[in-house]
Amino acid sequence: MRASDHAYTTLLDEIQSGTLAPGTVLAEPAQSARLGVSRTPLRAALARLAADGLVAQASPRVTVVTGVDAADIRALFEIRRALEETQARLAAERADAAVFAAFAADFDHARLEGDEGRDAYYALIARFDAALDAAVGNDYLVAALRTVRTHLVRVRRLARDKPERLAASVAEHRVIADAIARRDADLAAHATHVHLHNALTSILASLAADAASADASVGEHAHPAHQGAA
């Protein structure tokens, strides 16, 4: 693997997993030393991440990890809805029905207990996405979806600790896979629409709850000082 690819892959994984949180400064000297690469391949990696929208340049030699807010997520889901509903409809027309019948069975038997179960579920989603890409056979659509999925990994972390949402997601994916297997293009597109609507609603609710919790924490710390000043 080339040094620039190594740096890109490592930083991408760390950003998507949350190890490098939004706002983290990626100073070139520190990152070069940490990743064991010279400045040139590091800059190439950072340029790729900037093109992905995952980092932004704060100064000529300092880059920061971008944040993800409600407006970003709504915009992501707007394009995701257009692409994935189209993909589901095309897959129902073009796919090997047996492949998606097997996916429907896999979703039916998915288990979400513990980190291992959730990791297995996300791996199943990745295989399902790859099968959809292969079934549709449209390089332009796949390229657009690849960009969306790069950001989606970060957003999905907001649902990981919500068992009820993950359980609903399993059921929703099963309906999509079954509709594709039965070559019902309208149902496949509609089921995808419902899944994306529910996912977006849940994610925005998580963001709102986190913001409310942060505001409450600030208020608790400020209250004693307010009393003292009264």
ZALO-627748 format. One line per field, with one value per residue (C-alpha): residue in one letter; x, y, z. Coordinates in pm, 1 decimal. Layout:
BEGIN
r	A  ...
u	X  ...
v	Y  ...
w	Z  ...
This chain:
BEGIN
r	M  R  A  S  D  H  A  Y  T  T  L  L  D  E  I  Q  S  G  T  L  A  P  G  T  V  L  A  E  P  A  Q  S  A  R  L  G  V  S  R  T  P  L  R  A  A  L  A  R  L  A  A  D  G  L  V  A  Q  A  S  P  R  V  T  V  V  T  G  V  D  A  A  D  I  R  A  L  F  E  I  R  R  A  L  E  E  T  Q  A  R  L  A  A  E  R  A  D  A  A  V  F  A  A  F  A  A  D  F  D  H  A  R  L  E  G  D  E  G  R  D  A  Y  Y  A  L  I  A  R  F  D  A  A  L  D  A  A  V  G  N  D  Y  L  V  A  A  L  R  T  V  R  T  H  L  V  R  V  R  R  L  A  R  D  K  P  E  R  L  A  A  S  V  A  E  H  R  V  I  A  D  A  I  A  R  R  D  A  D  L  A  A  H  A  T  H  V  H  L  H  N  A  L  T  S  I  L  A  S  L  A  A  D  A  A  S  A  D  A  S  V  G  E  H  A  H  P  A  H  Q  G  A  A
u	0.0  129.0  209.0  -65.8  -321.8  -212.2  -250.4  -587.7  -728.2  -611.3  -744.7  -1071.9  -1131.3  -1047.6  -1284.6  -1567.8  -1529.9  -1519.0  -1162.1  -1086.9  -1382.3  -1520.5  -1295.2  -982.8  -678.3  -467.3  -134.7  100.4  410.5  216.9  21.3  330.8  509.6  208.0  130.5  493.7  470.3  639.1  462.0  395.6  182.5  11.7  -91.2  -224.2  -431.2  -563.2  -656.6  -863.2  -1035.3  -1107.2  -1261.5  -1476.4  -1587.2  -1446.6  -1178.4  -1132.9  -824.0  -798.3  -460.6  -196.6  -57.4  -344.5  -649.5  -948.7  -1205.9  -1542.3  -1853.3  -2190.1  -2495.9  -2868.9  -2853.3  -2572.8  -2769.2  -3088.4  -2890.7  -2725.7  -3062.7  -3208.1  -2953.8  -2956.8  -3332.0  -3307.8  -3023.7  -3133.8  -3498.5  -3385.7  -3137.5  -3400.5  -3640.1  -3372.3  -3253.7  -3607.1  -3600.7  -3245.6  -3127.3  -3094.1  -3404.6  -3239.9  -2961.9  -3208.1  -3431.6  -3121.5  -3063.9  -3423.5  -3359.2  -3034.8  -3215.0  -3486.7  -3224.1  -3009.1  -2926.4  -2819.2  -2697.2  -2377.0  -2109.7  -2045.9  -2407.4  -2422.3  -2091.6  -2227.2  -2540.8  -2344.3  -2130.9  -2453.3  -2565.4  -2232.8  -2281.3  -2637.7  -2522.1  -2253.1  -2513.1  -2738.9  -2449.8  -2368.8  -2732.2  -2794.8  -2466.8  -2466.7  -2120.3  -2245.9  -2504.9  -2254.0  -1998.4  -2256.0  -2362.2  -1999.9  -1967.9  -2289.8  -2181.8  -1851.2  -2048.3  -2319.4  -2076.2  -2034.0  -2407.7  -2489.9  -2298.8  -2593.2  -2819.3  -2575.7  -2679.2  -3053.2  -3164.7  -3521.8  -3409.0  -3167.0  -3439.2  -3671.9  -3392.5  -3349.3  -3720.0  -3715.6  -3420.3  -3594.0  -3896.4  -3669.4  -3478.1  -3800.0  -3957.5  -3650.2  -3657.9  -4023.5  -3945.7  -4189.3  -4018.6  -4283.7  -4270.8  -3889.6  -3875.4  -4150.6  -3993.7  -3663.2  -3840.0  -3996.7  -3663.5  -3483.6  -3762.3  -3747.7  -3367.5  -3356.8  -3625.2  -3434.6  -3099.4  -3239.0  -3408.8  -3073.8  -2906.1  -3180.4  -3154.4  -2776.0  -2811.4  -3070.0  -2845.4  -2550.5  -2762.7  -2881.3  -2523.9  -2419.6  -2715.1  -2627.2  -2271.6  -2386.5  -2657.5  -2436.2  -2246.7  -2577.2  -2689.9  -2368.2  -2406.7  -2765.5
v	0.0  344.8  580.1  821.9  537.7  419.0  770.3  819.3  483.8  529.7  883.4  790.7  505.4  726.5  1001.8  761.7  577.6  899.4  846.2  1177.1  1386.9  1689.7  1988.4  1779.6  1961.1  1757.9  1943.1  1813.7  1756.7  1561.9  1351.5  1275.0  1144.3  953.3  782.2  725.7  901.0  1208.1  1537.9  1475.2  1158.3  1306.7  1612.1  1386.3  1197.7  1519.5  1647.0  1332.9  1372.0  1736.4  1629.5  1384.7  1674.1  1509.6  1770.5  2140.6  2357.5  2606.7  2743.0  2648.7  2373.8  2298.5  2090.5  2016.2  1736.9  1872.2  1844.9  1689.2  1894.8  1860.6  2062.9  1841.1  1528.1  1654.5  1742.3  1399.5  1226.6  1434.4  1295.2  956.0  928.9  1012.1  766.5  473.7  477.4  473.4  195.6  -19.3  21.3  -72.9  -367.1  -507.6  -503.9  -632.5  -834.6  -1208.2  -1277.1  -1563.7  -1336.5  -1097.5  -1373.9  -1495.0  -1142.2  -1129.3  -1451.1  -1308.9  -998.8  -1220.1  -1403.6  -1103.7  -1069.9  -742.6  -849.3  -674.5  -507.0  -830.7  -854.6  -491.2  -522.6  -829.1  -637.3  -347.4  -598.3  -747.9  -398.7  -350.2  -678.7  -580.6  -243.1  -415.1  -656.9  -365.3  -192.0  -506.3  -573.0  -225.4  -209.7  169.3  310.5  669.1  574.9  364.7  647.0  890.0  641.8  580.3  947.3  937.1  623.5  784.1  1032.9  787.1  581.1  880.9  941.8  577.8  598.3  800.1  493.7  231.8  264.4  272.5  -94.6  -14.4  174.3  -99.1  -362.6  -155.1  -109.2  -486.7  -530.1  -246.6  -396.3  -732.0  -575.6  -405.7  -726.5  -928.3  -672.9  -685.1  -1066.5  -1058.2  -798.3  -548.5  -222.9  5.4  -168.5  -175.4  200.9  273.8  51.9  230.6  565.6  453.2  321.4  647.9  857.7  656.9  666.4  1043.6  1102.9  891.6  1055.9  1408.6  1311.5  1186.0  1513.0  1715.0  1503.1  1545.0  1921.6  1939.8  1736.0  1964.1  2273.3  2123.5  2047.6  2404.7  2530.1  2314.5  2446.8  2806.2  2792.8  2805.5  3105.3  3277.7  3218.7  3361.3  3675.8  3732.8
w	0.0  -90.2  195.9  90.0  77.0  422.3  565.2  396.8  508.0  866.5  897.9  726.1  970.9  1267.8  1151.5  1073.4  1405.1  1605.1  1726.8  1558.2  1671.4  1486.0  1546.9  1598.5  1462.5  1219.8  1225.1  957.8  1177.2  1439.9  1189.1  980.0  1288.6  1418.3  1088.4  992.0  656.0  510.5  446.7  76.7  111.0  418.3  218.4  -56.9  202.2  354.3  7.9  -51.4  285.3  205.0  -126.2  73.6  295.1  608.2  681.5  611.4  602.4  889.7  777.7  517.8  740.7  979.0  891.1  1115.6  1115.1  1000.2  1212.8  1136.2  1232.0  1167.4  846.2  712.2  796.0  630.8  317.2  319.7  344.5  61.6  -181.3  -14.8  -65.3  -434.7  -494.6  -279.9  -384.7  -747.2  -674.9  -500.6  -791.9  -1046.7  -837.3  -830.8  -1210.9  -1265.1  -965.4  -918.0  -710.0  -522.3  -394.5  -234.2  -102.6  81.5  217.5  338.9  532.2  672.4  799.4  944.0  1150.6  1242.0  1611.1  1770.3  2112.8  2224.0  2015.1  1826.0  1714.4  1608.0  1420.6  1240.7  1145.7  998.8  807.8  669.3  563.0  383.3  192.8  108.5  -26.6  -235.2  -376.3  -468.2  -643.8  -839.7  -928.4  -1068.4  -1260.9  -1295.3  -1228.6  -1197.3  -937.0  -744.4  -741.7  -603.8  -337.9  -239.7  -148.1  53.6  240.1  337.1  547.2  646.0  854.4  1087.6  1109.5  1181.2  1509.3  1641.9  1603.6  1730.1  2094.8  2024.7  2028.7  1930.4  1619.9  1516.4  1555.2  1337.1  1081.9  1055.4  982.2  728.0  542.4  534.5  360.3  105.2  30.2  2.7  -232.5  -458.1  -454.2  -560.4  -830.2  -679.4  -777.6  -627.3  -288.9  -290.4  -350.1  -97.1  169.5  114.3  154.1  483.2  611.0  532.2  685.5  1007.7  1017.2  969.9  1233.5  1485.3  1415.1  1444.5  1772.2  1904.0  1808.5  1978.6  2293.9  2302.1  2261.0  2538.6  2767.2  2693.8  2765.4  3092.8  3195.6  3123.5  3323.0  3622.7  3627.3  3586.7  3855.1  4165.9  4030.1  3959.5  4316.1  4451.9  4249.2  4358.3
